[in-house]
Amino acid sequence: MPGTARLVRLGASVLLVGLAAVPAPAVARQLPDTYVVSRSPGVLPEGIAIGRDGTMYVSSDGTGALYRGNVRDPRLRPFRAEGVEGRPSTLGVHTDPRGRIFSVGGAELTVHDRAGRLLASRAAQDGPLGAPDLNDLVITKDAVYVTDWANPVVHRAEIHGGTLGPLLPWLDIRSAFPQFPAQYWLLNGIVADEEGTTLLVASNGTEAVWRVDVATRETGHLDLGGASFGADGMLLRGRTLYAVLNYGAPSGVYIAELDEGLRAGSVTHRITGEPFDLPTTLARHGCRLYVVNSQNDEPPGKPPYTVSAIQDPVCERSENSRTYP
């Protein structure tokens, strides 16, 4: 049972202690605007993560596969990750500072090293509405928090001394809004502040983002001026919230500036239309945003399946975001 599963230590022999520095080319060069995840039918990309060295991982909702590339190269290739061969769908994917790859699909959370070796696998328990459908995750210094599309539940796996604990139900988010029908919560993106003390959880069903105090589990509505904000994937940098919307508002990237307590804010940028094709989530590297084009509105979509790169309009760096130094 997940609740009584023995803790499994992530072996030190396969953990990365740091990312190797990448030598800079002598001359700056253009970075691609479009990345091809795959040309195989039915891939339907969903999640994305980019490490400090520019390594990019993209997940497949259609096949469960993971793909890997680099921001300098317009083509991704299959990432051979142990233990996910039978997983029909992989959604959220993120990396930690050690370069480990965390991903979720169905009821399973997995952790791999950069060679694709399986370091840990955790199964979520059934929720109040039945079997879990894990959607996205965020990694803090002491835990992994995972949203559940099929249940109004945030799951949590503790990280302690290199050990990943069992994945357990941590918060039934209906406690903040009990009058809303549970089957329509549709929990999606999740982010945390730098200290890991505050979570922001997106809900398609309520067309809102919810703020959760980790210590008390107190949950409240993030006030963004009353606009529909049922985000899919999200990214938080300081007090800047980046979100991909594809429901309840025109599809695209929305950027909001939040107050110090992450309780309220206002949308400052809306980037919609081209080049997006039902975007689901995004990552940031340098002064660029990398947005997944899922094509999930008309499955199985039409190859090639892509990621679009756009300039971050709030980036403080002065250099051209399309060049790599």
C-alpha positions as CSV (number, residue, x, y, z in Angstrom):
1,M,0.0,0.0,0.0
2,P,1.3,3.5,-0.8
3,G,0.7,4.7,2.8
4,T,2.9,2.0,4.3
5,A,5.4,1.6,1.6
6,R,9.0,1.3,2.7
7,L,11.0,4.5,2.1
8,V,13.5,4.0,-0.7
9,R,16.8,5.9,-0.6
10,L,17.8,7.6,-3.8
11,G,21.3,6.0,-4.1
12,A,24.1,8.4,-3.7
13,S,26.0,6.6,-6.5
14,V,23.5,7.8,-9.0
15,L,22.7,11.3,-7.8
16,L,24.2,14.2,-9.6
17,V,26.0,16.6,-7.3
18,G,26.0,19.4,-9.8
19,L,25.6,20.2,-13.4
20,A,28.8,20.5,-15.4
21,A,29.6,23.9,-16.8
22,V,28.9,24.2,-20.5
23,P,31.7,25.9,-22.5
24,A,30.5,29.0,-24.2
25,P,31.0,29.2,-28.0
26,A,33.2,32.0,-29.1
27,V,30.4,33.7,-31.2
28,A,26.8,34.2,-30.1
29,R,24.3,32.3,-32.2
30,Q,20.6,32.4,-32.8
31,L,18.5,30.0,-30.8
32,P,15.6,28.2,-32.5
33,D,12.1,29.6,-32.3
34,T,10.5,26.2,-32.7
35,Y,11.6,22.8,-31.3
36,V,10.3,19.6,-32.7
37,V,9.5,17.1,-30.0
38,S,8.5,14.3,-32.3
39,R,7.2,13.6,-35.8
40,S,5.6,10.3,-34.7
41,P,1.7,10.3,-34.7
42,G,-0.2,10.7,-31.5
43,V,2.6,12.0,-29.2
44,L,0.6,15.1,-27.9
45,P,3.2,16.8,-25.8
46,E,2.2,18.1,-22.4
47,G,4.8,19.0,-19.8
48,I,8.2,20.7,-20.0
49,A,11.3,21.2,-17.8
50,I,14.6,22.9,-18.6
51,G,17.6,22.5,-16.5
52,R,20.3,25.1,-15.7
53,D,22.5,23.9,-18.6
54,G,19.7,24.2,-21.1
55,T,18.7,20.5,-21.1
56,M,15.0,20.3,-22.1
57,Y,12.6,17.5,-21.1
58,V,9.1,17.2,-22.7
59,S,6.5,14.6,-21.7
60,S,3.9,12.9,-23.9
61,D,0.2,12.7,-22.9
62,G,-0.4,10.5,-25.9
63,T,2.2,7.8,-25.4
64,G,3.7,8.3,-21.9
65,A,7.2,8.8,-23.4
66,L,9.7,11.4,-22.3
67,Y,11.8,13.4,-24.8
68,R,15.1,15.2,-24.2
69,G,16.9,18.0,-26.1
70,N,18.7,21.3,-25.5
71,V,17.8,24.9,-26.1
72,R,20.5,25.1,-28.7
73,D,19.1,22.3,-30.9
74,P,15.7,22.4,-32.6
75,R,15.2,18.6,-32.4
76,L,14.4,16.5,-29.3
77,R,15.0,12.8,-29.1
78,P,13.4,10.0,-27.0
79,F,14.7,9.8,-23.4
80,R,15.0,6.2,-22.4
81,A,13.6,6.3,-18.9
82,E,13.4,3.0,-17.0
83,G,10.0,2.0,-15.7
84,V,7.8,4.3,-17.8
85,E,7.5,2.0,-20.8
86,G,4.0,0.9,-19.8
87,R,2.7,4.3,-18.7
88,P,0.1,5.4,-21.2
89,S,0.4,9.1,-20.4
90,T,3.0,11.3,-18.8
91,L,2.0,14.9,-17.8
92,G,4.0,17.0,-15.4
93,V,7.8,16.8,-15.6
94,H,10.3,18.9,-13.6
95,T,14.0,18.7,-12.7
96,D,15.7,19.4,-9.4
97,P,19.0,21.2,-8.8
98,R,20.8,17.8,-8.9
99,G,19.5,17.2,-12.4
100,R,17.1,14.4,-11.4
101,I,13.9,14.2,-13.5
102,F,10.6,13.9,-11.7
103,S,7.5,13.1,-13.7
104,V,3.9,12.0,-13.1
105,G,1.3,10.0,-15.1
106,G,-1.7,8.1,-14.0
107,A,-1.3,7.2,-10.4
108,E,2.5,7.2,-10.5
109,L,5.3,9.6,-9.5
110,T,8.8,8.6,-10.8
111,V,12.3,9.9,-10.3
112,H,15.1,9.3,-12.8
113,D,18.7,10.3,-13.1
114,R,20.1,11.8,-16.3
115,A,21.1,8.4,-17.6
116,G,17.4,7.3,-17.4
117,R,17.9,5.0,-14.4
118,L,14.9,4.8,-12.2
119,L,15.7,6.1,-8.7
120,A,12.2,6.0,-7.1
121,S,8.6,5.2,-8.0
122,R,5.6,6.2,-5.8
123,A,1.9,5.4,-6.3
124,A,-0.8,7.7,-5.1
125,Q,-3.8,6.4,-3.2
126,D,-7.4,6.6,-4.5
127,G,-9.1,9.8,-3.8
128,P,-12.7,10.6,-2.8
129,L,-13.8,10.3,-6.5
130,G,-11.8,7.2,-7.3
131,A,-8.5,6.5,-9.0
132,P,-6.0,9.4,-9.2
133,D,-4.9,11.1,-12.4
134,L,-1.8,12.9,-11.4
135,N,-1.3,16.1,-13.4
136,D,1.6,18.3,-12.3
137,L,4.1,18.7,-9.5
138,V,6.4,21.1,-7.7
139,I,9.6,20.2,-5.9
140,T,10.6,22.1,-2.7
141,K,13.6,21.5,-0.4
142,D,11.7,19.0,1.7
143,A,8.8,17.6,-0.3
144,V,7.2,17.0,-3.7
145,Y,3.6,18.2,-4.1
146,V,1.4,16.7,-6.8
147,T,-2.0,17.8,-8.2
148,D,-4.7,15.3,-9.1
149,W,-6.9,16.0,-12.1
150,A,-9.5,13.4,-11.1
151,N,-9.8,14.3,-7.4
152,P,-9.7,17.7,-5.5
153,V,-6.6,16.5,-3.7
154,V,-3.0,17.6,-3.5
155,H,-0.6,14.7,-2.7
156,R,2.7,15.0,-0.9
157,A,5.9,12.9,-0.8
158,E,8.4,14.0,1.9
159,I,12.1,14.4,0.9
160,H,14.4,13.8,3.8
161,G,18.2,13.1,3.7
162,G,18.0,12.0,0.0
163,T,15.0,9.7,0.7
164,L,11.6,10.1,-1.0
165,G,8.7,9.0,1.2
166,P,5.4,7.6,0.2
167,L,3.0,9.7,-1.9
168,L,0.1,10.5,0.4
169,P,-3.0,12.6,0.3
170,W,-2.1,15.9,1.9
171,L,-4.9,18.4,1.2
172,D,-8.5,18.2,0.1
173,I,-8.8,21.6,-1.4
174,R,-12.6,21.5,-1.2
175,S,-12.2,22.7,2.4
176,A,-11.8,26.2,1.0
177,F,-14.8,26.1,-1.3
178,P,-17.2,23.2,-0.1
179,Q,-20.1,24.4,-2.2
180,F,-18.4,23.7,-5.5
181,P,-19.1,20.3,-7.0
182,A,-16.0,18.1,-6.4
183,Q,-16.0,16.5,-9.9
184,Y,-15.3,19.8,-11.5
185,W,-12.2,20.9,-9.6
186,L,-9.8,19.6,-12.3
187,L,-6.5,20.5,-10.5
188,N,-3.7,21.4,-12.9
189,G,-0.5,23.4,-12.4
190,I,1.2,23.9,-9.1
191,V,4.1,26.2,-8.0
192,A,5.8,27.1,-4.8
193,D,7.7,30.2,-3.5
194,E,11.4,30.0,-3.0
195,E,11.1,29.0,0.6
196,G,8.5,26.3,0.0
197,T,6.1,27.8,2.4
198,T,3.4,28.8,0.0
199,L,1.8,26.9,-2.9
200,L,-0.3,28.2,-5.7
201,V,-2.6,25.6,-7.2
202,A,-4.5,26.1,-10.5
203,S,-8.0,24.7,-11.0
204,N,-9.6,24.6,-14.4
205,G,-13.0,23.8,-12.9
206,T,-13.1,26.9,-10.7
207,E,-11.2,29.0,-13.3
208,A,-9.0,30.2,-10.5
209,V,-5.7,29.8,-8.7
210,W,-5.7,28.8,-5.0
211,R,-3.1,29.9,-2.4
212,V,-2.1,27.3,0.2
213,D,-0.1,28.0,3.4
214,V,2.1,24.9,3.7
215,A,2.4,25.1,7.5
216,T,-1.3,25.4,8.3
217,R,-2.9,24.2,5.0
218,E,-5.1,27.2,5.0
219,T,-6.4,27.7,1.5
220,G,-7.7,30.9,-0.1
221,H,-8.4,32.3,-3.5
222,L,-5.6,34.2,-5.3
223,D,-7.3,37.5,-6.2
224,L,-6.4,38.5,-9.7
225,G,-9.2,41.1,-10.1
226,G,-12.0,38.7,-10.9
227,A,-10.9,37.6,-14.3
228,S,-11.1,33.9,-15.4
229,F,-7.7,32.4,-14.6
230,G,-8.1,28.6,-14.8
231,A,-4.5,28.0,-15.6
232,D,-3.0,24.8,-16.9
233,G,0.8,24.9,-16.3
234,M,2.3,27.7,-14.2
235,L,5.8,29.0,-13.3
236,L,6.6,31.3,-10.4
237,R,9.7,33.5,-10.3
238,G,9.8,35.7,-7.2
239,R,6.5,37.5,-7.4
240,T,6.0,37.0,-11.1
241,L,3.5,34.3,-12.0
242,Y,3.6,32.9,-15.5
243,A,0.6,30.8,-16.6
244,V,-0.7,29.0,-19.7
245,L,-4.4,29.3,-20.1
246,N,-6.4,27.2,-22.5
247,Y,-9.8,27.2,-20.8
248,G,-12.1,30.1,-19.9
249,A,-10.0,32.7,-21.7
250,P,-8.1,32.9,-25.1
251,S,-5.3,30.4,-25.2
252,G,-1.8,31.7,-24.5
253,V,0.6,32.9,-21.9
254,Y,-0.6,35.2,-19.1
255,I,1.8,37.0,-16.7
256,A,0.7,38.4,-13.4
257,E,2.6,40.4,-10.8
258,L,1.7,39.4,-7.2
259,D,1.9,41.1,-3.9
260,E,4.5,40.1,-1.3
261,G,2.2,37.6,0.4
262,L,1.2,36.0,-2.9
263,R,-2.4,36.7,-2.1
264,A,-3.4,39.1,-4.8
265,G,-2.1,40.6,-8.0
266,S,-2.9,41.8,-11.5
267,V,-2.4,40.4,-15.0
268,T,0.2,42.6,-16.8
269,H,0.7,40.6,-20.1
270,R,-1.4,38.4,-22.3
271,I,0.3,36.7,-25.2
272,T,-2.2,34.8,-27.4
273,G,-2.7,33.6,-30.9
274,E,0.4,32.5,-33.0
275,P,2.5,30.5,-32.6
276,F,0.5,28.5,-30.0
277,D,-1.6,25.4,-30.7
278,L,-3.5,24.6,-27.5
279,P,-0.6,25.3,-25.2
280,T,-0.5,23.4,-21.9
281,T,2.5,24.7,-19.9
282,L,5.8,26.5,-20.1
283,A,9.4,26.7,-18.8
284,R,11.8,29.6,-18.6
285,H,15.5,29.7,-19.5
286,G,17.5,32.9,-19.8
287,C,15.1,35.5,-21.2
288,R,12.9,33.1,-23.1
289,L,9.7,31.2,-22.4
290,Y,9.3,27.8,-23.8
291,V,5.6,26.9,-24.5
292,V,4.3,23.4,-25.2
293,N,1.9,23.1,-28.1
294,S,-0.2,20.0,-27.1
295,Q,-2.8,19.9,-30.0
296,N,-4.9,18.1,-27.4
297,D,-8.1,19.9,-28.6
298,E,-8.1,17.6,-31.7
299,P,-6.3,14.4,-30.6
300,P,-4.2,12.7,-32.0
301,G,-3.2,16.0,-33.5
302,K,-0.9,16.3,-36.5
303,P,2.9,15.9,-36.5
304,P,5.2,17.5,-35.9
305,Y,4.6,18.2,-32.3
306,T,6.4,21.3,-31.1
307,V,7.5,23.7,-28.4
308,S,7.5,27.4,-29.2
309,A,10.0,29.8,-27.8
310,I,9.1,33.5,-27.2
311,Q,10.8,36.3,-25.5
312,D,9.9,36.9,-21.8
313,P,8.5,40.4,-21.8
314,V,9.3,41.0,-18.2
315,C,12.9,39.7,-18.3
316,E,15.4,42.2,-16.8
317,R,18.3,41.1,-18.8
318,S,19.4,43.5,-21.5
319,E,20.9,41.1,-24.1
320,N,18.9,39.6,-26.9
321,S,17.0,36.6,-25.5
322,R,17.4,34.7,-28.8
323,T,21.2,34.4,-28.6
324,Y,23.2,32.1,-26.4
325,P,26.5,33.7,-25.1
